[in-house]
Amino acid sequence: MLSSEKVLGGIFIFGSIVVMILYILWGVIAPFMLGKYNLTGWEMLWKIIPVPPLYWLIFIPILSVIIIGGIILAWIGWALIQTPSPEEINIEEIEKQLEEIEKEEEEKKEETEEKSEE
């Protein structure tokens, strides 16, 4: 049985391949095949593939990168706002805790030595 992550991954791969192929057809091949390219109007490639205006092929990827980058930066900013600030480190308190731990370990050693002597 396929998991939902694998299905979603397959959809992402298929979608990205389709987008790359269409972008290459529209942005690279179409201007050479048509001989002219209208920046604002639609054209047809091989009379079956509609080719959007060149303006869209430039504007949409740049706009999507800016929007995605803005969303990521806003997400990072939100995470920074929500994260509590770290408390100041009190060296004296840490030293006291270490001393207590050492005392406990010494007491355990003494107890084990007394039991082993008996």
MMTF fields as JSON, N, C-alpha, C and O atoms, coordinates in Angstrom:
{
  "mmtfVersion": "1.0.0",
  "mmtfProducer": "UNKNOWN",
  "numBonds": 471,
  "numAtoms": 472,
  "numGroups": 118,
  "numChains": 1,
  "numModels": 1,
  "chainsPerModel": [1],
  "groupsPerChain": [118],
  "chainIdList": ["A"],
  "bondAtomList": [4, 2, 8, 6, 12, 10, 16, 14, 20, 18, 24, 22, 28, 26, 32, 30, 36, 34, 40, 38, 44, 42, 48, 46, 52, 50, 56, 54, 60, 58, 64, 62, 68, 66, 72, 70, 76, 74, 80, 78, 84, 82, 88, 86, 92, 90, 96, 94, 100, 98, 104, 102, 108, 106, 112, 110, 116, 114, 120, 118, 124, 122, 128, 126, 132, 130, 136, 134, 140, 138, 144, 142, 148, 146, 152, 150, 156, 154, 160, 158, 164, 162, 168, 166, 172, 170, 176, 174, 180, 178, 184, 182, 188, 186, 192, 190, 196, 194, 200, 198, 204, 202, 208, 206, 212, 210, 216, 214, 220, 218, 224, 222, 228, 226, 232, 230, 236, 234, 240, 238, 244, 242, 248, 246, 252, 250, 256, 254, 260, 258, 264, 262, 268, 266, 272, 270, 276, 274, 280, 278, 284, 282, 288, 286, 292, 290, 296, 294, 300, 298, 304, 302, 308, 306, 312, 310, 316, 314, 320, 318, 324, 322, 328, 326, 332, 330, 336, 334, 340, 338, 344, 342, 348, 346, 352, 350, 356, 354, 360, 358, 364, 362, 368, 366, 372, 370, 376, 374, 380, 378, 384, 382, 388, 386, 392, 390, 396, 394, 400, 398, 404, 402, 408, 406, 412, 410, 416, 414, 420, 418, 424, 422, 428, 426, 432, 430, 436, 434, 440, 438, 444, 442, 448, 446, 452, 450, 456, 454, 460, 458, 464, 462, 468, 466],
  "bondOrderList": [1, 1, 1, 1, 1, 1, 1, 1, 1, 1, 1, 1, 1, 1, 1, 1, 1, 1, 1, 1, 1, 1, 1, 1, 1, 1, 1, 1, 1, 1, 1, 1, 1, 1, 1, 1, 1, 1, 1, 1, 1, 1, 1, 1, 1, 1, 1, 1, 1, 1, 1, 1, 1, 1, 1, 1, 1, 1, 1, 1, 1, 1, 1, 1, 1, 1, 1, 1, 1, 1, 1, 1, 1, 1, 1, 1, 1, 1, 1, 1, 1, 1, 1, 1, 1, 1, 1, 1, 1, 1, 1, 1, 1, 1, 1, 1, 1, 1, 1, 1, 1, 1, 1, 1, 1, 1, 1, 1, 1, 1, 1, 1, 1, 1, 1, 1, 1],
  "groupList": [{"groupName": "MET", "atomNameList": ["N", "CA", "C", "O"], "elementList": ["N", "C", "C", "O"], "formalChargeList": [0, 0, 0, 0], "bondAtomList": [1, 0, 2, 1, 3, 2], "bondOrderList": [1, 1, 2], "singleLetterCode": "M", "chemCompType": "L-PEPTIDE LINKING"}, {"groupName": "LEU", "atomNameList": ["N", "CA", "C", "O"], "elementList": ["N", "C", "C", "O"], "formalChargeList": [0, 0, 0, 0], "bondAtomList": [1, 0, 2, 1, 3, 2], "bondOrderList": [1, 1, 2], "singleLetterCode": "L", "chemCompType": "L-PEPTIDE LINKING"}, {"groupName": "SER", "atomNameList": ["N", "CA", "C", "O"], "elementList": ["N", "C", "C", "O"], "formalChargeList": [0, 0, 0, 0], "bondAtomList": [1, 0, 2, 1, 3, 2], "bondOrderList": [1, 1, 2], "singleLetterCode": "S", "chemCompType": "L-PEPTIDE LINKING"}, {"groupName": "GLU", "atomNameList": ["N", "CA", "C", "O"], "elementList": ["N", "C", "C", "O"], "formalChargeList": [0, 0, 0, 0], "bondAtomList": [1, 0, 2, 1, 3, 2], "bondOrderList": [1, 1, 2], "singleLetterCode": "E", "chemCompType": "L-PEPTIDE LINKING"}, {"groupName": "LYS", "atomNameList": ["N", "CA", "C", "O"], "elementList": ["N", "C", "C", "O"], "formalChargeList": [0, 0, 0, 0], "bondAtomList": [1, 0, 2, 1, 3, 2], "bondOrderList": [1, 1, 2], "singleLetterCode": "K", "chemCompType": "L-PEPTIDE LINKING"}, {"groupName": "VAL", "atomNameList": ["N", "CA", "C", "O"], "elementList": ["N", "C", "C", "O"], "formalChargeList": [0, 0, 0, 0], "bondAtomList": [1, 0, 2, 1, 3, 2], "bondOrderList": [1, 1, 2], "singleLetterCode": "V", "chemCompType": "L-PEPTIDE LINKING"}, {"groupName": "GLY", "atomNameList": ["N", "CA", "C", "O"], "elementList": ["N", "C", "C", "O"], "formalChargeList": [0, 0, 0, 0], "bondAtomList": [1, 0, 2, 1, 3, 2], "bondOrderList": [1, 1, 2], "singleLetterCode": "G", "chemCompType": "PEPTIDE LINKING"}, {"groupName": "ILE", "atomNameList": ["N", "CA", "C", "O"], "elementList": ["N", "C", "C", "O"], "formalChargeList": [0, 0, 0, 0], "bondAtomList": [1, 0, 2, 1, 3, 2], "bondOrderList": [1, 1, 2], "singleLetterCode": "I", "chemCompType": "L-PEPTIDE LINKING"}, {"groupName": "PHE", "atomNameList": ["N", "CA", "C", "O"], "elementList": ["N", "C", "C", "O"], "formalChargeList": [0, 0, 0, 0], "bondAtomList": [1, 0, 2, 1, 3, 2], "bondOrderList": [1, 1, 2], "singleLetterCode": "F", "chemCompType": "L-PEPTIDE LINKING"}, {"groupName": "TYR", "atomNameList": ["N", "CA", "C", "O"], "elementList": ["N", "C", "C", "O"], "formalChargeList": [0, 0, 0, 0], "bondAtomList": [1, 0, 2, 1, 3, 2], "bondOrderList": [1, 1, 2], "singleLetterCode": "Y", "chemCompType": "L-PEPTIDE LINKING"}, {"groupName": "TRP", "atomNameList": ["N", "CA", "C", "O"], "elementList": ["N", "C", "C", "O"], "formalChargeList": [0, 0, 0, 0], "bondAtomList": [1, 0, 2, 1, 3, 2], "bondOrderList": [1, 1, 2], "singleLetterCode": "W", "chemCompType": "L-PEPTIDE LINKING"}, {"groupName": "ALA", "atomNameList": ["N", "CA", "C", "O"], "elementList": ["N", "C", "C", "O"], "formalChargeList": [0, 0, 0, 0], "bondAtomList": [1, 0, 2, 1, 3, 2], "bondOrderList": [1, 1, 2], "singleLetterCode": "A", "chemCompType": "L-PEPTIDE LINKING"}, {"groupName": "PRO", "atomNameList": ["N", "CA", "C", "O"], "elementList": ["N", "C", "C", "O"], "formalChargeList": [0, 0, 0, 0], "bondAtomList": [1, 0, 2, 1, 3, 2], "bondOrderList": [1, 1, 2], "singleLetterCode": "P", "chemCompType": "L-PEPTIDE LINKING"}, {"groupName": "ASN", "atomNameList": ["N", "CA", "C", "O"], "elementList": ["N", "C", "C", "O"], "formalChargeList": [0, 0, 0, 0], "bondAtomList": [1, 0, 2, 1, 3, 2], "bondOrderList": [1, 1, 2], "singleLetterCode": "N", "chemCompType": "L-PEPTIDE LINKING"}, {"groupName": "THR", "atomNameList": ["N", "CA", "C", "O"], "elementList": ["N", "C", "C", "O"], "formalChargeList": [0, 0, 0, 0], "bondAtomList": [1, 0, 2, 1, 3, 2], "bondOrderList": [1, 1, 2], "singleLetterCode": "T", "chemCompType": "L-PEPTIDE LINKING"}, {"groupName": "GLN", "atomNameList": ["N", "CA", "C", "O"], "elementList": ["N", "C", "C", "O"], "formalChargeList": [0, 0, 0, 0], "bondAtomList": [1, 0, 2, 1, 3, 2], "bondOrderList": [1, 1, 2], "singleLetterCode": "Q", "chemCompType": "L-PEPTIDE LINKING"}],
  "groupTypeList": [0, 1, 2, 2, 3, 4, 5, 1, 6, 6, 7, 8, 7, 8, 6, 2, 7, 5, 5, 0, 7, 1, 9, 7, 1, 10, 6, 5, 7, 11, 12, 8, 0, 1, 6, 4, 9, 13, 1, 14, 6, 10, 3, 0, 1, 10, 4, 7, 7, 12, 5, 12, 12, 1, 9, 10, 1, 7, 8, 7, 12, 7, 1, 2, 5, 7, 7, 7, 6, 6, 7, 7, 1, 11, 10, 7, 6, 10, 11, 1, 7, 15, 14, 12, 2, 12, 3, 3, 7, 13, 7, 3, 3, 7, 3, 4, 15, 1, 3, 3, 7, 3, 4, 3, 3, 3, 3, 4, 4, 3, 3, 14, 3, 3, 4, 2, 3, 3],
  "groupIdList": [1, 2, 3, 4, 5, 6, 7, 8, 9, 10, 11, 12, 13, 14, 15, 16, 17, 18, 19, 20, 21, 22, 23, 24, 25, 26, 27, 28, 29, 30, 31, 32, 33, 34, 35, 36, 37, 38, 39, 40, 41, 42, 43, 44, 45, 46, 47, 48, 49, 50, 51, 52, 53, 54, 55, 56, 57, 58, 59, 60, 61, 62, 63, 64, 65, 66, 67, 68, 69, 70, 71, 72, 73, 74, 75, 76, 77, 78, 79, 80, 81, 82, 83, 84, 85, 86, 87, 88, 89, 90, 91, 92, 93, 94, 95, 96, 97, 98, 99, 100, 101, 102, 103, 104, 105, 106, 107, 108, 109, 110, 111, 112, 113, 114, 115, 116, 117, 118],
  "secStructList": [7, 7, 7, 2, 2, 2, 2, 2, 2, 2, 2, 2, 2, 2, 2, 2, 2, 2, 2, 2, 2, 2, 2, 2, 0, 0, 0, 0, 0, 2, 2, 2, 2, 2, 1, 1, 7, 7, 1, 1, 1, 7, 3, 3, 3, 6, 6, 6, 3, 3, 3, 7, 7, 2, 2, 2, 2, 2, 2, 2, 2, 2, 2, 2, 2, 2, 2, 2, 2, 2, 2, 2, 2, 2, 2, 2, 2, 2, 2, 2, 2, 2, 1, 7, 7, 7, 7, 7, 7, 7, 2, 2, 2, 2, 2, 2, 2, 2, 2, 2, 2, 2, 2, 2, 2, 2, 2, 2, 2, 2, 2, 2, 2, 2, 2, 2, 2, 7],
  "xCoordList": [0.841, 0.0, 0.885, 1.856, 0.551, 1.33, 0.906, -0.28, 1.903, 1.577, 1.244, 1.576, 0.591, 0.179, 1.38, 1.31, 2.499, 3.694, 4.273, 4.742, 4.235, 4.757, 3.882, 4.39, 2.572, 1.659, 1.872, 1.944, 1.971, 2.207, 3.552, 3.654, 4.578, 5.881, 5.808, 6.419, 5.059, 4.876, 4.157, 4.51, 3.148, 2.418, 3.344, 3.315, 4.166, 5.113, 6.097, 6.37, 6.632, 7.587, 6.922, 7.473, 5.736, 5.024, 4.691, 4.89, 4.184, 3.839, 5.039, 4.957, 6.149, 7.337, 7.869, 8.336, 7.803, 8.257, 7.364, 7.862, 6.047, 5.119, 5.38, 5.415, 5.562, 5.817, 7.128, 7.201, 8.168, 9.452, 9.339, 9.884, 8.64, 8.484, 7.711, 8.115, 6.601, 5.815, 6.62, 6.544, 7.383, 8.168, 9.237, 9.493, 9.858, 10.854, 10.186, 10.722, 9.016, 8.295, 7.916, 8.142, 7.337, 6.848, 7.97, 7.919, 8.975, 9.984, 11.169, 11.808, 11.495, 12.697, 12.359, 12.898, 11.475, 11.201, 10.231, 10.423, 9.201, 8.158, 8.691, 8.297, 9.556, 10.031, 10.761, 10.662, 11.489, 12.2, 11.253, 11.418, 10.262, 9.321, 8.369, 8.015, 7.957, 7.008, 7.702, 7.073, 8.976, 9.706, 9.521, 10.388, 8.439, 8.161, 7.508, 6.947, 7.587, 6.958, 6.317, 6.975, 5.04, 4.275, 4.399, 4.15, 4.785, 4.972, 3.662, 3.643, 2.56, 1.299, 0.182, -0.86, 0.346, -0.737, -0.416, 0.745, -1.47, -1.323, -0.991, -1.436, -0.211, 0.118, -0.206, -0.54, -0.11, -0.316, 0.93, 1.436, 1.416, 2.583, 2.087, 1.407, 2.419, 1.97, 0.445, -0.108, -0.212, -1.674, -2.405, -3.619, -1.689, -2.347, -1.935, -2.704, -0.755, -0.268, -0.365, 0.333, -1.224, -1.292, -0.036, 0.422, 0.503, 1.711, 1.329, 0.858, 1.529, 1.177, 2.143, 3.212, 1.763, 2.661, 3.993, 4.048, 5.049, 6.373, 6.403, 7.167, 5.586, 5.501, 5.142, 5.696, 4.223, 3.815, 4.963, 5.163, 5.719, 6.814, 7.939, 8.717, 8.032, 9.045, 8.471, 9.128, 7.249, 6.663, 6.257, 6.538, 5.61, 5.066, 6.159, 6.002, 7.271, 8.312, 8.947, 9.213, 9.186, 9.776, 8.8, 9.203, 7.534, 6.527, 6.413, 6.309, 6.432, 6.311, 7.526, 7.376, 8.718, 9.915, 9.825, 10.172, 9.368, 9.246, 8.203, 8.428, 7.068, 6.013, 6.47, 6.274, 7.069, 7.542, 8.633, 8.638, 9.557, 10.599, 10.011, 10.454, 9.001, 8.345, 7.633, 7.669, 6.985, 6.299, 7.311, 7.079, 8.435, 9.459, 10.028, 10.19, 10.334, 10.868, 9.846, 10.209, 8.573, 7.539, 7.413, 7.217, 7.524, 7.457, 8.628, 8.443, 9.828, 10.993, 10.791, 11.091, 10.278, 10.013, 9.001, 9.178, 7.949, 6.926, 7.53, 7.235, 8.383, 9.032, 9.945, 10.019, 10.636, 11.503, 10.692, 11.111, 9.537, 8.687, 8.136, 8.074, 7.738, 7.11, 8.105, 7.706, 9.384, 10.382, 10.719, 11.062, 10.629, 10.967, 12.463, 13.275, 12.816, 14.226, 14.899, 14.276, 16.155, 16.849, 17.121, 17.388, 17.047, 17.301, 18.799, 19.615, 19.142, 20.555, 21.141, 20.48, 22.367, 23.025, 23.642, 24.425, 23.28, 23.805, 24.88, 24.576, 26.135, 27.256, 27.278, 27.576, 26.967, 26.986, 25.975, 26.266, 24.806, 23.786, 24.227, 23.995, 24.856, 25.345, 26.424, 26.449, 27.324, 28.371, 27.768, 28.243, 26.737, 26.072, 25.458, 25.566, 24.813, 24.213, 25.274, 25.061, 26.418, 27.503, 28.053, 28.347, 28.192, 28.67, 27.701, 28.121, 26.405, 25.406, 25.486, 25.375, 25.676, 25.78, 27.018, 26.974, 28.141, 29.366, 29.186, 29.651, 28.511, 28.264, 27.415, 27.702, 26.378, 25.519, 26.311, 26.123, 27.197, 28.003, 28.953, 29.15, 29.548, 30.449, 29.693, 30.198, 28.479, 27.669, 27.325, 27.346, 27.017, 26.706, 27.928, 27.817, 29.102, 30.324, 30.59, 30.957, 30.405, 30.619, 29.654, 30.038, 28.402, 27.414, 27.775, 27.65, 28.212, 28.587, 29.826, 29.955, 30.754, 31.971, 31.62, 32.169, 30.697, 30.288, 29.588, 29.797, 28.77, 28.066, 29.04, 28.869, 30.04, 30.999, 31.915, 32.404, 32.159, 32.988, 32.241, 32.868, 30.961, 30.168, 30.111, 29.492],
  "yCoordList": [-1.177, 0.0, 1.238, 1.314, 2.196, 3.429, 4.373, 4.539, 4.985, 5.966, 7.299, 7.538, 8.152, 9.443, 10.312, 11.126, 10.146, 10.924, 10.544, 11.403, 9.25, 8.799, 9.286, 9.69, 9.249, 9.74, 11.236, 11.705, 11.974, 13.415, 13.705, 14.629, 12.927, 13.086, 12.832, 13.557, 11.799, 11.513, 12.632, 12.976, 13.205, 14.332, 15.535, 16.217, 15.789, 16.906, 16.703, 17.636, 15.49, 15.218, 15.386, 16.043, 14.792, 14.903, 16.354, 16.805, 17.082, 18.492, 19.342, 20.2, 19.111, 19.914, 19.618, 20.524, 18.35, 18.011, 18.672, 19.205, 18.644, 19.279, 20.781, 21.347, 21.425, 22.875, 23.193, 24.16, 22.387, 22.646, 22.472, 23.273, 21.438, 21.213, 22.361, 22.878, 22.769, 23.879, 25.171, 25.929, 25.433, 26.665, 26.661, 27.686, 25.492, 25.406, 25.589, 26.285, 24.969, 25.143, 26.606, 27.158, 27.226, 28.591, 29.62, 30.539, 29.468, 30.514, 30.36, 31.355, 29.118, 28.895, 28.52, 29.101, 27.559, 27.049, 27.941, 28.174, 28.435, 29.204, 30.444, 30.666, 31.264, 32.441, 32.067, 32.794, 30.957, 30.556, 29.957, 30.173, 29.204, 28.567, 29.587, 29.472, 30.572, 31.562, 32.642, 33.288, 32.831, 33.849, 35.233, 36.094, 35.448, 36.712, 36.357, 35.273, 37.258, 36.966, 38.227, 39.253, 38.137, 39.255, 39.252, 38.231, 40.394, 40.451, 40.452, 40.118, 40.824, 40.952, 40.059, 39.975, 39.392, 38.583, 37.101, 36.698, 36.293, 34.846, 34.421, 35.057, 33.348, 32.755, 31.264, 30.754, 30.567, 29.118, 28.467, 28.9, 27.43, 26.687, 25.37, 24.608, 25.099, 23.917, 23.825, 22.735, 24.928, 25.055, 24.247, 24.066, 23.765, 23.014, 23.493, 23.343, 24.057, 24.461, 25.976, 26.704, 26.455, 27.901, 28.404, 27.795, 29.507, 30.085, 31.42, 32.322, 31.55, 32.812, 33.924, 33.663, 35.15, 36.262, 36.138, 35.605, 36.634, 36.571, 37.304, 36.943, 38.313, 39.059, 38.127, 38.247, 37.206, 36.257, 35.316, 34.982, 34.887, 33.948, 34.576, 33.865, 35.878, 36.566, 36.947, 36.777, 37.462, 38.012, 36.941, 37.098, 35.869, 34.861, 34.147, 34.015, 33.675, 33.042, 34.007, 33.632, 35.239, 36.218, 36.516, 36.578, 36.699, 36.96, 35.788, 35.994, 34.562, 33.401, 33.277, 32.914, 33.572, 33.524, 34.581, 34.311, 35.766, 36.834, 36.473, 36.683, 35.935, 35.573, 34.421, 34.476, 33.392, 32.261, 32.709, 32.303, 33.546, 34.079, 34.902, 34.806, 35.723, 36.511, 35.654, 35.947, 34.596, 33.684, 33.005, 32.883, 32.564, 31.907, 32.876, 32.512, 34.1, 35.087, 35.448, 35.631, 35.555, 35.835, 34.68, 34.902, 33.454, 32.274, 32.272, 31.983, 32.593, 32.672, 33.767, 33.572, 34.929, 36.015, 35.62, 35.932, 34.94, 34.484, 33.51, 33.575, 32.603, 31.644, 32.372, 31.992, 33.41, 34.171, 34.918, 35.024, 35.434, 36.151, 35.183, 35.526, 33.987, 33.025, 32.31, 31.769, 32.299, 31.595, 32.418, 33.594, 31.828, 32.582, 32.865, 32.086, 33.988, 34.339, 33.437, 33.047, 33.106, 32.229, 32.963, 34.164, 32.221, 32.81, 33.025, 32.353, 33.984, 34.223, 33.033, 32.418, 32.728, 31.588, 32.058, 33.007, 31.384, 31.702, 30.661, 29.507, 31.095, 30.183, 29.636, 28.461, 30.477, 30.028, 28.901, 27.933, 29.03, 27.993, 26.679, 25.604, 26.772, 25.564, 24.9, 23.676, 25.704, 25.138, 24.431, 23.366, 25.008, 24.372, 23.036, 22.049, 23.016, 21.771, 20.709, 19.538, 21.102, 20.149, 19.607, 18.417, 20.479, 20.033, 19.031, 18.035, 19.305, 18.382, 17.022, 15.98, 17.04, 15.785, 15.011, 13.792, 15.74, 15.075, 14.464, 13.353, 15.189, 14.664, 13.393, 12.42, 13.403, 12.232, 11.036, 9.907, 11.296, 10.21, 9.653, 8.441, 10.537, 10.083, 9.246, 8.224, 9.68, 8.917, 7.536, 6.547, 7.467, 6.172, 5.261, 4.06, 5.848, 5.043, 4.507, 3.344, 5.354, 4.93, 3.811, 2.851, 3.942, 2.91, 1.585, 0.523, 1.65, 0.405, -0.202, -1.425, 0.641, 0.114, -0.554, -1.605, 0.057, -0.544, -1.881, -2.831, -1.941, -3.196, -4.262, -5.441, -3.867, -4.851, -5.359, -6.486, -4.536, -4.96, -5.981, -6.858, -5.888, -6.812, -8.131, -9.047],
  "zCoordList": [0.0, 0.0, 0.0, 0.753, -0.836, -0.9, 0.215, 0.499, 0.839, 1.879, 1.225, 0.064, 1.982, 1.432, 1.088, 0.167, 1.827, 1.524, 0.165, -0.582, -0.148, -1.437, -2.581, -3.627, -2.386, -3.415, -3.63, -4.766, -2.537, -2.636, -3.305, -4.111, -2.977, -3.618, -5.11, -5.895, -5.513, -6.931, -7.651, -8.779, -7.009, -7.609, -7.771, -8.795, -6.751, -6.84, -7.988, -8.743, -8.124, -9.194, -10.556, -11.439, -10.731, -12.005, -12.329, -13.456, -11.337, -11.556, -11.913, -12.792, -11.24, -11.536, -12.93, -13.62, -13.354, -14.708, -15.748, -16.739, -15.535, -16.482, -16.557, -17.65, -15.42, -15.407, -16.118, -16.876, -15.879, -16.546, -18.058, -18.817, -18.495, -19.934, -20.564, -21.605, -19.948, -20.502, -20.519, -21.486, -19.479, -19.433, -20.53, -21.162, -20.749, -21.825, -23.184, -24.046, -23.387, -24.654, -24.88, -25.957, -23.848, -24.0, -24.074, -24.891, -23.229, -23.126, -24.04, -24.382, -24.459, -25.251, -26.69, -27.632, -26.854, -28.202, -28.977, -30.171, -28.314, -29.006, -29.726, -30.871, -29.133, -29.88, -31.168, -32.156, -31.181, -32.396, -33.416, -34.617, -32.953, -33.874, -34.49, -35.664, -33.72, -34.225, -35.051, -35.889, -34.817, -35.56, -34.967, -35.117, -34.319, -33.632, -32.313, -32.149, -31.407, -30.13, -29.6, -29.429, -29.344, -28.82, -27.304, -26.663, -26.719, -25.268, -24.499, -23.315, -25.154, -24.414, -24.93, -24.28, -26.057, -26.613, -26.644, -26.57, -26.754, -26.826, -28.247, -29.203, -28.397, -29.686, -29.612, -28.543, -30.741, -30.766, -31.356, -32.391, -30.694, -31.159, -31.733, -31.045, -32.977, -33.72, -33.751, -33.892, -33.625, -33.677, -32.601, -32.688, -31.598, -30.524, -29.128, -28.178, -28.993, -27.678, -27.55, -28.256, -26.655, -26.46, -25.739, -24.772, -26.215, -25.632, -24.998, -25.69, -23.68, -23.022, -23.416, -23.968, -23.133, -23.444, -22.696, -21.588, -23.314, -22.707, -21.369, -20.474, -21.241, -19.981, -18.829, -17.736, -19.067, -18.02, -17.674, -16.507, -18.687, -18.453, -17.644, -17.008, -17.66, -16.86, -15.501, -14.473, -15.497, -14.282, -13.268, -12.08, -13.694, -12.775, -11.969, -10.756, -12.586, -11.752, -10.749, -9.607, -11.171, -10.251, -9.115, -7.953, -9.44, -8.418, -7.441, -6.232, -7.962, -7.077, -6.154, -4.988, -6.656, -5.808, -4.709, -3.559, -5.049, -4.057, -3.004, -1.812, -3.435, -2.482, -1.579, -0.365, -2.154, -1.347, -0.375, 0.787, -0.852, 0.036, 1.161, 2.305, 0.838, 1.873, 2.897, 4.092, 2.435, 3.367, 4.285, 5.487, 3.718, 4.539, 5.56, 6.725, 5.155, 6.096, 7.166, 8.329, 6.79, 7.782, 8.77, 9.965, 8.279, 9.145, 10.135, 11.317, 9.649, 10.531, 11.569, 12.747, 11.132, 12.072, 13.129, 14.306, 12.723, 13.675, 14.681, 15.874, 14.187, 15.091, 16.078, 17.246, 15.619, 16.519, 17.57, 18.723, 17.176, 18.127, 19.171, 20.352, 18.758, 19.655, 20.571, 21.602, 20.216, 21.012, 22.252, 22.131, 23.432, 24.645, 24.709, 24.21, 25.33, 25.433, 26.46, 27.447, 26.235, 27.185, 28.503, 28.521, 29.58, 30.886, 31.05, 30.421, 31.916, 32.175, 32.923, 33.76, 32.612, 33.243, 34.556, 34.585, 35.632, 36.954, 37.284, 37.586, 37.219, 37.414, 38.837, 39.046, 39.805, 41.196, 41.426, 42.129, 40.841, 41.005, 40.366, 40.918, 39.217, 38.543, 39.386, 39.507, 39.975, 40.829, 42.046, 42.438, 42.639, 43.774, 43.375, 44.103, 42.213, 41.743, 41.496, 41.811, 40.935, 40.702, 42.019, 42.126, 43.025, 44.33, 44.962, 45.552, 44.833, 45.374, 44.678, 45.324, 43.386, 42.638, 43.073, 43.238, 43.259, 43.709, 45.102, 45.359, 46.0, 47.346, 47.289, 47.985, 46.465, 46.319, 45.794, 46.248, 44.832, 44.283, 45.335, 45.415, 46.15, 47.214, 48.239, 48.704, 48.593, 49.545, 48.986, 49.719, 47.725, 47.097, 47.114, 47.361, 46.847, 46.873, 48.28, 48.448, 49.278, 50.663, 51.046, 51.713, 50.621, 50.924, 50.259, 50.869, 49.035, 48.345, 48.966, 49.019, 49.443, 50.091, 51.409, 51.74, 52.173, 53.444, 53.227, 53.98, 52.209, 51.91, 51.432, 51.74, 50.698, 50.196, 51.309, 51.233, 52.355, 53.493, 54.349, 54.943, 54.42, 55.254, 54.626, 55.168]
}
